[in-house]
Amino acid sequence: MRGALTRNIARRCAIVIGGMFAAVLAAGVGVFALAAASPANPLAHTISTWEFASARTRADLEAAYQSGGWLSAWWQWLVTAVTTGDLGYSRILHVPVAEIVASRGLNTIAASLTAATITVIVVGAVAIALARFPGLAQSSSASGLLGAWLAVPSFLIALIIVVIWGARLPNPATSAPITLIPGVAITIALAWAAPLIAAARSAAAEVWSTPWARALIGRGFGHSARIRTVLPVVLGAVRSPALVYLPTIVVGEAAVEAVLAYPGLGNALVQAAAGADLPLLATVTSIAAGVTTGLVLLVRTTAEGARS
Protein backbone atom coordinates (compact mmCIF):
# COMPACT_ATOMS: atom_id res chain seq x y z
CA MET A 1 0.00 0.00 0.00
CA ARG A 2 2.76 2.40 0.98
CA GLY A 3 4.80 1.46 -2.10
CA ALA A 4 1.84 2.13 -4.41
CA LEU A 5 1.27 5.51 -2.77
CA THR A 6 4.95 6.40 -3.18
CA ARG A 7 4.91 5.43 -6.85
CA ASN A 8 1.72 7.43 -7.40
CA ILE A 9 3.24 10.54 -5.82
CA ALA A 10 6.45 10.08 -7.80
CA ARG A 11 4.44 9.77 -11.03
CA ARG A 12 2.53 12.98 -10.31
CA CYS A 13 5.75 14.86 -9.48
CA ALA A 14 7.32 13.60 -12.71
CA ILE A 15 4.31 14.81 -14.69
CA VAL A 16 4.40 18.25 -13.10
CA ILE A 17 8.18 18.70 -13.39
CA GLY A 18 8.26 17.33 -16.93
CA GLY A 19 5.44 19.61 -18.01
CA MET A 20 7.15 22.64 -16.49
CA PHE A 21 10.42 21.77 -18.24
CA ALA A 22 8.68 21.36 -21.60
CA ALA A 23 6.79 24.64 -21.13
CA VAL A 24 9.99 26.52 -20.33
CA LEU A 25 11.66 25.20 -23.47
CA ALA A 26 8.61 25.87 -25.66
CA ALA A 27 8.26 29.42 -24.37
CA GLY A 28 11.90 30.24 -25.07
CA VAL A 29 11.73 28.75 -28.55
CA GLY A 30 8.52 30.66 -29.25
CA VAL A 31 9.96 34.02 -28.24
CA PHE A 32 13.08 33.58 -30.39
CA ALA A 33 11.03 32.34 -33.35
CA LEU A 34 8.63 35.29 -33.17
CA ALA A 35 11.52 37.72 -32.80
CA ALA A 36 13.14 36.31 -35.95
CA ALA A 37 9.86 36.33 -37.88
CA SER A 38 9.08 39.95 -37.02
CA PRO A 39 9.59 42.42 -39.90
CA ALA A 40 11.88 44.49 -37.69
CA ASN A 41 13.85 41.33 -36.77
CA PRO A 42 14.63 42.35 -33.18
CA LEU A 43 16.59 39.11 -32.79
CA ALA A 44 19.35 40.20 -35.17
CA HIS A 45 19.45 43.66 -33.60
CA THR A 46 19.58 42.23 -30.10
CA ILE A 47 22.38 39.78 -30.84
CA SER A 48 24.60 42.51 -32.27
CA THR A 49 24.27 44.58 -29.07
CA TRP A 50 23.57 41.92 -26.42
CA GLU A 51 25.59 42.60 -23.30
CA PHE A 52 26.84 39.45 -21.60
CA ALA A 53 29.46 39.10 -18.93
CA SER A 54 32.18 38.31 -21.44
CA ALA A 55 33.03 39.11 -25.03
CA ARG A 56 33.46 35.36 -25.65
CA THR A 57 29.81 34.74 -24.81
CA ARG A 58 28.67 37.48 -27.19
CA ALA A 59 30.84 36.03 -29.92
CA ASP A 60 29.45 32.52 -29.35
CA LEU A 61 25.89 33.76 -29.59
CA GLU A 62 26.52 35.72 -32.77
CA ALA A 63 28.31 32.77 -34.34
CA ALA A 64 25.43 30.46 -33.48
CA TYR A 65 22.94 32.87 -35.04
CA GLN A 66 24.99 33.28 -38.21
CA SER A 67 25.42 29.53 -38.66
CA GLY A 68 22.03 28.15 -37.63
CA GLY A 69 19.57 31.04 -37.37
CA TRP A 70 17.18 31.73 -34.51
CA LEU A 71 17.02 28.11 -33.30
CA SER A 72 20.79 27.91 -32.84
CA ALA A 73 20.73 31.33 -31.17
CA TRP A 74 18.08 30.12 -28.73
CA TRP A 75 20.04 26.99 -27.97
CA GLN A 76 23.23 28.99 -27.35
CA TRP A 77 21.29 31.38 -25.08
CA LEU A 78 19.89 28.41 -23.14
CA VAL A 79 23.27 26.73 -22.78
CA THR A 80 24.83 29.99 -21.62
CA ALA A 81 22.06 30.56 -19.09
CA VAL A 82 22.36 27.04 -17.67
CA THR A 83 26.15 26.88 -17.54
CA THR A 84 26.98 30.44 -16.44
CA GLY A 85 23.74 31.92 -15.12
CA ASP A 86 24.13 34.81 -17.56
CA LEU A 87 20.65 35.49 -18.97
CA GLY A 88 21.66 38.61 -20.86
CA TYR A 89 21.17 42.32 -20.29
CA SER A 90 17.90 44.24 -20.33
CA ARG A 91 18.31 47.27 -22.53
CA ILE A 92 15.08 48.91 -21.32
CA LEU A 93 15.74 48.45 -17.59
CA HIS A 94 19.55 48.72 -17.89
CA VAL A 95 20.12 45.82 -15.50
CA PRO A 96 21.27 42.21 -16.03
CA VAL A 97 18.26 39.95 -16.49
CA ALA A 98 19.38 37.65 -13.68
CA GLU A 99 19.21 40.58 -11.23
CA ILE A 100 15.73 41.50 -12.47
CA VAL A 101 14.50 37.94 -11.94
CA ALA A 102 15.99 37.80 -8.45
CA SER A 103 14.68 41.17 -7.22
CA ARG A 104 11.36 41.38 -9.04
CA GLY A 105 10.64 37.71 -8.46
CA LEU A 106 10.73 38.34 -4.70
CA ASN A 107 8.36 41.28 -5.15
CA THR A 108 5.88 39.12 -7.08
CA ILE A 109 6.09 36.34 -4.49
CA ALA A 110 5.48 38.84 -1.66
CA ALA A 111 2.42 40.31 -3.41
CA SER A 112 1.08 36.84 -4.24
CA LEU A 113 1.42 35.57 -0.67
CA THR A 114 -0.25 38.72 0.66
CA ALA A 115 -3.07 38.27 -1.85
CA ALA A 116 -3.51 34.65 -0.81
CA THR A 117 -3.75 35.70 2.84
CA ILE A 118 -6.36 38.36 2.07
CA THR A 119 -8.32 35.88 -0.05
CA VAL A 120 -8.40 33.33 2.78
CA ILE A 121 -9.66 35.96 5.21
CA VAL A 122 -12.35 37.30 2.87
CA VAL A 123 -13.61 33.91 1.71
CA GLY A 124 -13.51 32.54 5.26
CA ALA A 125 -15.59 35.44 6.59
CA VAL A 126 -18.13 35.07 3.78
CA ALA A 127 -18.29 31.29 4.31
CA ILE A 128 -19.07 31.79 8.01
CA ALA A 129 -21.79 34.30 7.14
CA LEU A 130 -23.31 31.89 4.61
CA ALA A 131 -23.30 29.11 7.19
CA ARG A 132 -24.88 31.35 9.82
CA PHE A 133 -27.56 33.14 7.82
CA PRO A 134 -29.65 30.93 5.45
CA GLY A 135 -31.24 33.93 3.76
CA LEU A 136 -27.89 35.23 2.58
CA ALA A 137 -27.23 32.09 0.53
CA GLN A 138 -30.67 32.23 -1.09
CA SER A 139 -30.86 35.99 -1.68
CA SER A 140 -31.44 37.01 -5.30
CA SER A 141 -29.84 40.41 -4.73
CA ALA A 142 -26.69 38.75 -3.39
CA SER A 143 -26.69 36.51 -6.44
CA GLY A 144 -26.89 39.51 -8.78
CA LEU A 145 -24.12 41.33 -6.96
CA LEU A 146 -21.91 38.27 -7.12
CA GLY A 147 -22.61 37.86 -10.83
CA ALA A 148 -21.54 41.44 -11.50
CA TRP A 149 -18.41 40.89 -9.41
CA LEU A 150 -17.49 37.79 -11.41
CA ALA A 151 -17.75 39.78 -14.66
CA VAL A 152 -15.06 42.30 -13.63
CA PRO A 153 -11.53 41.24 -14.72
CA SER A 154 -8.56 41.82 -12.46
CA PHE A 155 -6.99 44.60 -14.55
CA LEU A 156 -10.29 46.54 -14.46
CA ILE A 157 -10.35 46.24 -10.66
CA ALA A 158 -6.84 47.71 -10.68
CA LEU A 159 -7.99 50.58 -12.90
CA ILE A 160 -10.92 51.27 -10.57
CA ILE A 161 -8.55 51.40 -7.60
CA VAL A 162 -6.29 53.84 -9.46
CA VAL A 163 -9.23 56.08 -10.45
CA ILE A 164 -10.79 56.17 -6.98
CA TRP A 165 -7.70 56.25 -4.77
CA GLY A 166 -5.08 57.43 -7.26
CA ALA A 167 -3.99 60.45 -5.24
CA ARG A 168 -3.66 58.36 -2.06
CA LEU A 169 -1.68 55.51 -3.61
CA PRO A 170 2.11 55.51 -3.15
CA ASN A 171 4.11 56.94 -6.02
CA PRO A 172 5.77 53.98 -7.80
CA ALA A 173 8.69 56.16 -8.87
CA THR A 174 9.66 57.21 -5.34
CA SER A 175 8.13 54.61 -3.02
CA ALA A 176 9.62 51.34 -1.82
CA PRO A 177 8.07 48.20 -3.37
CA ILE A 178 6.69 47.10 0.00
CA THR A 179 4.40 50.14 0.10
CA LEU A 180 2.89 49.11 -3.25
CA ILE A 181 2.08 45.56 -2.18
CA PRO A 182 -1.36 46.32 -0.63
CA GLY A 183 -2.84 47.69 -3.87
CA VAL A 184 -1.61 44.73 -5.93
CA ALA A 185 -2.55 42.16 -3.30
CA ILE A 186 -6.05 43.56 -2.76
CA THR A 187 -6.69 43.61 -6.51
CA ILE A 188 -5.58 40.01 -6.95
CA ALA A 189 -7.53 38.92 -3.86
CA LEU A 190 -10.73 40.54 -5.12
CA ALA A 191 -10.37 38.78 -8.48
CA TRP A 192 -9.57 35.43 -6.87
CA ALA A 193 -12.21 35.62 -4.14
CA ALA A 194 -15.15 36.11 -6.55
CA PRO A 195 -15.28 32.54 -7.99
CA LEU A 196 -14.54 31.06 -4.57
CA ILE A 197 -17.42 32.96 -2.97
CA ALA A 198 -19.65 31.87 -5.85
CA ALA A 199 -18.79 28.23 -5.12
CA ALA A 200 -19.36 28.77 -1.40
CA ARG A 201 -22.74 30.40 -2.01
CA SER A 202 -23.90 27.55 -4.28
CA ALA A 203 -22.92 24.98 -1.67
CA ALA A 204 -24.61 26.92 1.13
CA ALA A 205 -27.80 27.39 -0.91
CA GLU A 206 -27.90 23.66 -1.64
CA VAL A 207 -27.38 22.77 2.01
CA TRP A 208 -30.02 25.18 3.32
CA SER A 209 -32.57 23.83 0.85
CA THR A 210 -32.41 20.30 2.29
CA PRO A 211 -35.03 19.05 4.78
CA TRP A 212 -32.53 18.38 7.54
CA ALA A 213 -31.19 21.96 7.31
CA ARG A 214 -34.71 23.37 7.56
CA ALA A 215 -35.31 21.11 10.54
CA LEU A 216 -32.13 22.49 12.08
CA ILE A 217 -33.64 25.96 11.95
CA GLY A 218 -37.11 24.81 13.02
CA ARG A 219 -35.80 23.16 16.16
CA GLY A 220 -34.22 26.38 17.31
CA PHE A 221 -30.56 25.55 16.89
CA GLY A 222 -28.42 28.64 17.48
CA HIS A 223 -26.00 30.34 15.15
CA SER A 224 -22.98 28.44 16.50
CA ALA A 225 -24.68 25.09 15.85
CA ARG A 226 -25.50 26.17 12.30
CA ILE A 227 -21.90 27.19 11.67
CA ARG A 228 -20.50 23.91 13.02
CA THR A 229 -22.90 21.94 10.82
CA VAL A 230 -22.87 23.87 7.55
CA LEU A 231 -19.42 25.49 7.45
CA PRO A 232 -17.44 22.28 6.66
CA VAL A 233 -19.65 21.69 3.62
CA VAL A 234 -19.19 25.26 2.40
CA LEU A 235 -15.42 25.22 2.85
CA GLY A 236 -15.21 21.84 1.12
CA ALA A 237 -16.87 23.33 -1.95
CA VAL A 238 -14.26 26.13 -2.06
CA ARG A 239 -11.20 23.87 -2.05
CA SER A 240 -11.34 22.70 -5.67
CA PRO A 241 -12.09 26.12 -7.28
CA ALA A 242 -9.23 27.62 -5.27
CA LEU A 243 -6.81 25.32 -7.10
CA VAL A 244 -8.55 25.54 -10.48
CA TYR A 245 -8.46 29.35 -10.61
CA LEU A 246 -4.91 29.66 -9.27
CA PRO A 247 -3.20 29.51 -12.71
CA THR A 248 -5.61 32.16 -14.03
CA ILE A 249 -4.77 34.47 -11.16
CA VAL A 250 -1.03 34.00 -11.77
CA VAL A 251 -1.46 34.96 -15.43
CA GLY A 252 -3.70 37.94 -14.59
CA GLU A 253 -1.15 39.29 -12.14
CA ALA A 254 0.95 40.62 -15.04
CA ALA A 255 -1.78 43.06 -16.07
CA VAL A 256 -2.39 44.10 -12.46
CA GLU A 257 1.30 44.83 -11.87
CA ALA A 258 1.47 46.84 -15.09
CA VAL A 259 -1.58 48.96 -14.22
CA LEU A 260 -0.32 49.69 -10.70
CA ALA A 261 3.32 50.09 -11.86
CA TYR A 262 4.46 47.46 -9.38
CA PRO A 263 8.08 46.29 -9.87
CA GLY A 264 7.30 42.60 -10.22
CA LEU A 265 7.95 39.97 -12.86
CA GLY A 266 4.51 40.49 -14.38
CA ASN A 267 5.22 44.14 -15.04
CA ALA A 268 8.66 43.22 -16.39
CA LEU A 269 6.98 40.87 -18.86
CA VAL A 270 4.72 43.64 -20.13
CA GLN A 271 7.62 46.08 -20.40
CA ALA A 272 9.78 43.54 -22.22
CA ALA A 273 7.04 42.78 -24.74
CA ALA A 274 6.38 46.48 -25.39
CA GLY A 275 10.07 47.28 -25.79
CA ALA A 276 11.09 44.13 -27.72
CA ASP A 277 13.61 43.38 -24.98
CA LEU A 278 14.44 39.84 -26.11
CA PRO A 279 16.61 38.55 -23.22
CA LEU A 280 14.14 39.78 -20.60
CA LEU A 281 11.10 38.68 -22.61
CA ALA A 282 12.44 35.17 -23.21
CA THR A 283 13.41 34.71 -19.56
CA VAL A 284 10.21 35.98 -17.94
CA THR A 285 8.00 34.27 -20.53
CA SER A 286 9.75 30.97 -19.84
CA ILE A 287 9.32 31.40 -16.10
CA ALA A 288 5.63 32.32 -16.45
CA ALA A 289 4.98 29.40 -18.79
CA GLY A 290 6.72 26.96 -16.47
CA VAL A 291 4.91 28.15 -13.34
CA THR A 292 1.48 28.27 -15.00
CA THR A 293 1.90 24.83 -16.59
CA GLY A 294 3.11 23.41 -13.31
CA LEU A 295 0.06 24.77 -11.49
CA VAL A 296 -2.34 23.42 -14.13
CA LEU A 297 -0.75 19.96 -14.00
CA LEU A 298 -0.70 20.06 -10.21
CA VAL A 299 -4.43 20.80 -10.15
CA ARG A 300 -5.19 17.99 -12.60
CA THR A 301 -3.01 15.39 -10.92
CA THR A 302 -4.42 16.34 -7.51
CA ALA A 303 -7.98 15.99 -8.83
CA GLU A 304 -7.17 12.61 -10.38
CA GLY A 305 -5.64 11.44 -7.11
CA ALA A 306 -8.72 12.55 -5.16
CA ARG A 307 -11.02 10.63 -7.53
CA SER A 308 -8.91 7.49 -7.31
Phi and psi in degrees as a GROMACS rama.xvg file:
@    title "Ramachandran Plot"
@    xaxis  label "Phi"
@    yaxis  label "Psi"
@TYPE xy
-67.0581  -37.4469  ARG-2
-64.0997  -39.8734  GLY-3
-65.5383  -39.1623  ALA-4
-64.9438  -41.4884  LEU-5
-63.0141  -43.6583  THR-6
-64.6109  -37.2015  ARG-7
-65.3236  -42.9261  ASN-8
-65.4358  -42.4212  ILE-9
-62.8729  -38.1758  ALA-10
-65.0474  -43.1786  ARG-11
-63.8447  -43.4319  ARG-12
-61.7636  -40.2176  CYS-13
-64.0887  -38.395  ALA-14
-64.5163  -46.0864  ILE-15
-65.2849  -48.3939  VAL-16
-66.0448  -42.505  ILE-17
-62.8075  -41.5455  GLY-18
-64.5016  -40.2681  GLY-19
-63.8429  -42.792  MET-20
-62.1298  -45.3429  PHE-21
-63.6733  -38.9119  ALA-22
-66.2572  -39.5211  ALA-23
-61.8788  -45.4518  VAL-24
-64.5032  -45.3483  LEU-25
-63.789  -39.2385  ALA-26
-64.8318  -44.4634  ALA-27
-62.2121  -44.7726  GLY-28
-59.9968  -43.737  VAL-29
-61.979  -42.1957  GLY-30
-64.746  -45.1563  VAL-31
-65.8138  -38.8808  PHE-32
-65.5471  -43.6169  ALA-33
-66.2569  -37.9229  LEU-34
-63.7148  -38.267  ALA-35
-73.0561  -31.5422  ALA-36
-80.5028  -16.6461  ALA-37
-64.3972  142.186  SER-38
-57.1627  -33.0396  PRO-39
-79.4258  -13.4371  ALA-40
48.1239  63.4048  ASN-41
-63.8007  -18.9406  PRO-42
-64.2806  -48.9421  LEU-43
-62.3848  -40.7435  ALA-44
-65.4085  -39.8109  HIS-45
-67.8218  -42.8682  THR-46
-62.77  -36.2288  ILE-47
-71.1258  -18.5964  SER-48
-124.42  8.45166  THR-49
-66.6403  128.239  TRP-50
-99.2071  107.028  GLU-51
-105.753  -179.519  PHE-52
-69.8614  -26.8067  ALA-53
-136.15  154.194  SER-54
-66.4736  -30.0359  ALA-55
-62.3695  -40.7146  ARG-56
-65.7443  -40.8206  THR-57
-63.237  -40.2906  ARG-58
-66.4615  -39.794  ALA-59
-63.4299  -41.095  ASP-60
-66.8637  -42.7383  LEU-61
-66.2579  -37.9387  GLU-62
-66.1431  -39.1087  ALA-63
-64.2348  -41.0082  ALA-64
-67.333  -39.8025  TYR-65
-68.8969  -31.9572  GLN-66
-88.6531  -35.9419  SER-67
-127.864  4.70479  GLY-68
77.8775  -159.228  GLY-69
-65.3206  -32.9128  TRP-70
-66.8115  -42.6673  LEU-71
-66.4817  -35.666  SER-72
-64.8291  -42.0489  ALA-73
-62.7901  -43.4233  TRP-74
-64.0297  -40.4104  TRP-75
-65.211  -40.6015  GLN-76
-61.3251  -42.2362  TRP-77
-65.8613  -45.222  LEU-78
-62.2064  -42.2145  VAL-79
-62.6701  -43.0478  THR-80
-63.2768  -41.6165  ALA-81
-72.3079  -41.0146  VAL-82
-84.2194  -29.167  THR-83
-119.765  -15.3047  THR-84
77.5054  6.22447  GLY-85
-89.0745  106.24  ASP-86
-92.5506  -0.911116  LEU-87
107.837  -171.474  GLY-88
-127.762  131.432  TYR-89
-83.558  117.9  SER-90
-79.6213  -18.211  ARG-91
-91.2735  -26.2583  ILE-92
-104.55  -9.44888  LEU-93
57.6226  41.494  HIS-94
-144.275  145.181  VAL-95
-56.0053  140.461  PRO-96
-60.6492  -36.3113  VAL-97
-60.3927  -38.4711  ALA-98
-67.7045  -37.344  GLU-99
-63.7579  -44.4719  ILE-100
-62.1588  -42.2811  VAL-101
-66.691  -47.5347  ALA-102
-77.2578  -49.4778  SER-103
-72.5046  -28.7346  ARG-104
-62.0871  -40.1396  GLY-105
-64.8055  -37.5746  LEU-106
-63.6952  -42.9906  ASN-107
-65.4193  -41.6645  THR-108
-62.2705  -42.1715  ILE-109
-62.754  -43.5645  ALA-110
-66.6482  -38.3149  ALA-111
-67.3458  -42.643  SER-112
-65.6218  -39.554  LEU-113
-63.6934  -41.2425  THR-114
-63.2776  -40.467  ALA-115
-63.5314  -39.6627  ALA-116
-63.9741  -45.7746  THR-117
-62.3111  -40.9323  ILE-118
-61.458  -44.3096  THR-119
-60.1918  -42.5265  VAL-120
-65.4422  -46.6686  ILE-121
-65.0622  -50.2543  VAL-122
-65.525  -37.5226  VAL-123
-63.1167  -42.9879  GLY-124
-64.3461  -42.2451  ALA-125
-66.3459  -39.2161  VAL-126
-62.4904  -40.4209  ALA-127
-64.3773  -41.7545  ILE-128
-63.835  -40.3145  ALA-129
-66.2161  -34.5325  LEU-130
-75.7991  -23.0271  ALA-131
-91.5761  -36.2859  ARG-132
-116.727  104.647  PHE-133
-59.5154  -35.9776  PRO-134
-64.5124  -29.2048  GLY-135
-66.2515  -37.6287  LEU-136
-71.5734  -25.5367  ALA-137
-106.466  8.94878  GLN-138
-76.882  130.01  SER-139
-71.946  -33.9842  SER-140
-66.8533  -39.7262  SER-141
-63.8913  -36.4967  ALA-142
-64.8329  -42.4691  SER-143
-65.4404  -41.4938  GLY-144
-63.5982  -40.948  LEU-145
-66.6716  -37.9112  LEU-146
-62.9801  -40.3079  GLY-147
-66.2707  -37.5648  ALA-148
-63.2846  -42.5975  TRP-149
-63.8001  -27.3389  LEU-150
-80.5517  -8.55653  ALA-151
-92.6551  116.401  VAL-152
-72.3922  163.588  PRO-153
-63.3697  -39.5774  SER-154
-67.1699  -30.166  PHE-155
-71.2352  -35.8179  LEU-156
-60.5847  -41.6376  ILE-157
-62.932  -41.1668  ALA-158
-64.0979  -40.024  LEU-159
-62.3734  -41.759  ILE-160
-62.5466  -40.9588  ILE-161
-65.7711  -41.7108  VAL-162
-66.4534  -43.6805  VAL-163
-78.3588  -44.9282  ILE-164
-114.673  23.1188  TRP-165
-53.9125  -44.6422  GLY-166
-69.2925  -24.1312  ALA-167
-92.7973  -12.7512  ARG-168
-74.3997  148.121  LEU-169
-61.8323  146.825  PRO-170
-76.1421  116.849  ASN-171
-60.5288  -26.451  PRO-172
-75.1892  -25.8244  ALA-173
-121.473  -7.96724  THR-174
-98.523  152.217  SER-175
-69.4565  149.072  ALA-176
-55.8793  -32.5795  PRO-177
-63.8251  -28.9401  ILE-178
-74.4881  -16.9661  THR-179
-92.7408  -10.4274  LEU-180
-60.8599  -43.5451  ILE-181
-55.4404  -44.0117  PRO-182
-61.9617  -44.7397  GLY-183
-66.5288  -45.2792  VAL-184
-64.8512  -41.7957  ALA-185
-64.8138  -40.9128  ILE-186
-61.6955  -48.0446  THR-187
-64.0252  -41.143  ILE-188
-63.4301  -40.7825  ALA-189
-63.387  -40.1738  LEU-190
-69.2082  -37.4127  ALA-191
-77.2715  -34.7438  TRP-192
-70.705  -29.322  ALA-193
-56.8093  -54.017  ALA-194
-66.7682  -29.0425  PRO-195
-70.4722  -39.7774  LEU-196
-67.9157  -35.8534  ILE-197
-61.6805  -42.1367  ALA-198
-65.8292  -39.7637  ALA-199
-65.1882  -40.721  ALA-200
-65.7779  -41.1246  ARG-201
-62.5551  -42.0535  SER-202
-65.8319  -42.1736  ALA-203
-65.8108  -41.3213  ALA-204
-62.4147  -38.6462  ALA-205
-67.6675  -40.1731  GLU-206
-65.9903  -46.4218  VAL-207
-71.2014  -12.0766  TRP-208
-88.9504  -4.57609  SER-209
-81.9631  154.116  THR-210
-60.4637  -39.8715  PRO-211
-68.196  -30.2798  TRP-212
-70.4419  -39.7361  ALA-213
-65.8305  -35.0023  ARG-214
-66.4947  -33.0432  ALA-215
-60.661  -40.4647  LEU-216
-73.3921  -42.9298  ILE-217
-63.34  -28.9483  GLY-218
-86.1587  3.87469  ARG-219
81.4456  22.7995  GLY-220
-64.1473  139.225  PHE-221
-76.2026  179.03  GLY-222
-63.0199  -39.3059  HIS-223
-64.5551  -38.1614  SER-224
-66.4935  -37.7568  ALA-225
-63.3848  -43.7392  ARG-226
-63.776  -45.2083  ILE-227
-62.1421  -30.9023  ARG-228
-85.6298  -42.5228  THR-229
-93.5195  -33.0898  VAL-230
-57.5291  -43.706  LEU-231
-57.7231  -36.6858  PRO-232
-66.7675  -42.6477  VAL-233
-65.0097  -46.1309  VAL-234
-66.4117  -34.5641  LEU-235
-62.3321  -33.9552  GLY-236
-73.3675  -19.5049  ALA-237
-84.9207  -24.3066  VAL-238
-59.869  -49.2021  ARG-239
-66.1824  -48.0068  SER-240
-60.3558  -29.9902  PRO-241
-61.0273  -39.1379  ALA-242
-76.5884  -40.5566  LEU-243
-63.0153  -40.775  VAL-244
-86.4347  -5.57999  TYR-245
-61.0053  -46.8097  LEU-246
-59.6882  -36.5835  PRO-247
-63.8636  -39.8896  THR-248
-66.8518  -39.3372  ILE-249
-61.6841  -43.1402  VAL-250
-66.3247  -42.4882  VAL-251
-68.838  -16.4573  GLY-252
-65.5288  -26.9304  GLU-253
-60.9722  -45.0998  ALA-254
-66.7907  -38.4302  ALA-255
-64.1487  -45.6036  VAL-256
-62.6398  -37.3996  GLU-257
-67.194  -42.8276  ALA-258
-64.3569  -41.6442  VAL-259
-91.4575  5.11997  LEU-260
54.0542  42.7054  ALA-261
-87.9016  132.228  TYR-262
-78.1463  67.3426  PRO-263
-115.638  -179.721  GLY-264
-67.1584  -33.1259  LEU-265
-61.8763  -44.7288  GLY-266
-66.1332  -36.9959  ASN-267
-63.0878  -35.641  ALA-268
-64.6272  -43.6389  LEU-269
-64.826  -43.3921  VAL-270
-64.612  -40.7739  GLN-271
-65.4085  -40.0899  ALA-272
-66.0763  -41.7786  ALA-273
-68.6976  -32.8793  ALA-274
-100.412  7.95789  GLY-275
51.7275  42.418  ALA-276
-86.8336  91.9013  ASP-277
-62.1819  -48.9566  LEU-278
-59.1127  -44.6068  PRO-279
-68.4289  -41.4511  LEU-280
-64.204  -45.217  LEU-281
-63.9011  -40.517  ALA-282
-67.691  -51.9373  THR-283
-69.0513  -36.7688  VAL-284
-62.3995  -41.6008  THR-285
-63.5493  -42.8403  SER-286
-64.0114  -46.2144  ILE-287
-62.9205  -41.534  ALA-288
-64.6273  -42.2854  ALA-289
-64.8856  -45.0538  GLY-290
-65.4758  -46.3466  VAL-291
-63.29  -45.2057  THR-292
-62.9616  -40.8357  THR-293
-61.4866  -41.0474  GLY-294
-66.327  -42.4016  LEU-295
-61.5073  -46.2563  VAL-296
-66.6085  -35.1183  LEU-297
-63.7504  -42.165  LEU-298
-62.7826  -45.0569  VAL-299
-67.716  -44.4101  ARG-300
-67.9695  -34.3236  THR-301
-66.2934  -41.5802  THR-302
-65.274  -39.8448  ALA-303
-65.4989  -39.3411  GLU-304
-65.5672  -36.511  GLY-305
-67.2094  -37.367  ALA-306
-70.3357  -34.7736  ARG-307
